[in-house]
């Protein structure tokens, strides 16, 4: 049960991260324009999503 809840939180955090870093009014978020952070943000969001899905699947099985 705890892994299902943790997985749902991780998937929710990744979705919130995607929503937070999306361009608004044609202006890109300032952190996304930094040389190192642009790739790191994507890696963190994808990692949270994949770990969340894995936790949900492990909690169901």
LINTAJO-V479565 format. One record per pair of residues at least 12 apart in sequence whose C-alpha atoms are under 6 Angstrom apart, sorted by the first residue. I is the first residue (numbers start at 1). J is the second residue. D is the distance in whole Angstrom. If there is no record, write none. Layout:
# LINTAJO-V479565
i=(I/I)
j=(J/J)
d=(D/D)
This chain:
# LINTAJO-V479565
i=(3/3/4/4/7/7/7/10/10/11/11/14/14/14)
j=(55/59/56/59/52/55/56/48/52/49/52/45/48/49)
d=(5/5/4/5/4/5/5/6/5/5/5/5/6/6)
